[in-house]
Amino acid sequence: MRIEFKALSKTFGTARAVRGFTATVDRPIMLGVIGPSGAGKSTLLRMINRLTEATGGACLVDGTDVLALRGGAKRRWQRDCAMIFQQFNLVPRLDVVTNVMLGRLNGMNTAASLFGLFARRDLEDALAALDRLGIAEHAMKRAEALSGGQQQRVAIARALMQRPKMILADEPIASLDPMNAEIVMQALRRIHEDEGITVICNLHTLDTARTYCDRVIGMRLGEIVFDGAASELTTSAAREIYGAGAAFNEAATSTSLDALAATA
Ligand SMILES: Nc1ncnc2c1ncn2[C@@H]1O[C@H](COP(=O)(O)OP(=O)(O)OP(=O)(O)O)[C@@H](O)[C@H]1O
């Protein structure tokens, strides 16, 4: 899949959340998007998935501007690029496996989905997805009974049920402790490698981007201020992104256990 962002922009009233975002992803990669709060990271992902309408520019996926799709074609695109959110967005009182099967709803006719008539195949696929994420034993529990890290893995299993061609993860580990953050990032990386699909992941933390991503785009005030290999993400590049002065402390943007220990 080839993705070309061409001057993608979003203005809220007079506030320019994303300005002229231009970049090309010409093979399936794990792309990290980093930057301080308000840099435009969420808005970027929401525009790609059409949860937020762009006010300018284009997003060409294999040559088709997905921002111009309407009706069924738009819904198919939204199924093709599964979203994962910081707050998991599960139905708390429903059991885990049903939450996962909800990922199939887009592909079902409305009557069948209203009556909860999931096919046996959907159940088998949901259990397989949970197994892949190492949480099959929790299938029958209510989603709310699981830890944050487990809930995020349920959300990833639900995303897999869409058979996505791309995964957009908006701060998927921001609510998690370091150990669960690692498990969730490893799961996303494995999916990228096994399925050969692009994963675009908004992250707050530099070390996570360095560890799990192939390429990193740094945003500040809606603009790209860094675009390079994860290995090029030096402390001085990070200063540029975060706008921090000489006192910039990497550990402050870190979730790793080592870095936390170093600041304690
Ligand atoms: N619905 C909205 N209405 C008005 N302004 C908005 C809206 N959504 C986002 N913004 C503004 O757009 C800018 C970018 O926000 P966005 O949430 O994309 O940033 P972010 O980098 O994802 O930040 P965070 O890391 O805090 O989630 C911010 O200035 C924000 O206030």
The ligand as a Gaussian input file, in Angstrom:
#p B3LYP/6-31G(d) Opt

LIG

0 1
 N      -12.963000      19.474000      17.680000
 C      -12.078000      20.475000      17.825000
 N      -12.493000      21.748000      17.859000
 C      -11.614000      22.769000      17.975000
 N      -10.279000      22.604000      18.081000
 C       -9.805000      21.357000      18.060000
 C      -10.676000      20.220000      17.932000
 N       -9.916000      19.102000      17.935000
 C       -8.629000      19.511000      18.067000
 N       -8.571000      20.848000      18.139000
 C       -7.340000      21.669000      18.261000
 O       -6.443000      21.254000      17.253000
 C       -5.112000      21.216000      17.755000
 C       -4.519000      19.839000      17.546000
 O       -5.187000      18.911000      18.399000
 P       -4.885000      17.350000      18.405000
 O       -5.810000      16.719000      19.381000
 O       -4.894000      16.855000      17.026000
 O       -3.400000      17.337000      18.963000
 P       -2.562000      16.116000      19.538000
 O       -1.191000      16.294000      19.023000
 O       -3.260000      14.849000      19.219000
 O       -2.584000      16.384000      21.087000
 P       -2.701000      15.335000      22.313000
 O       -1.368000      14.660000      22.368000
 O       -2.964000      16.205000      23.480000
 O       -3.831000      14.411000      21.982000
 C       -5.184000      21.646000      19.206000
 O       -4.853000      23.008000      19.276000
 C       -6.624000      21.405000      19.565000
 O       -7.031000      22.305000      20.549000

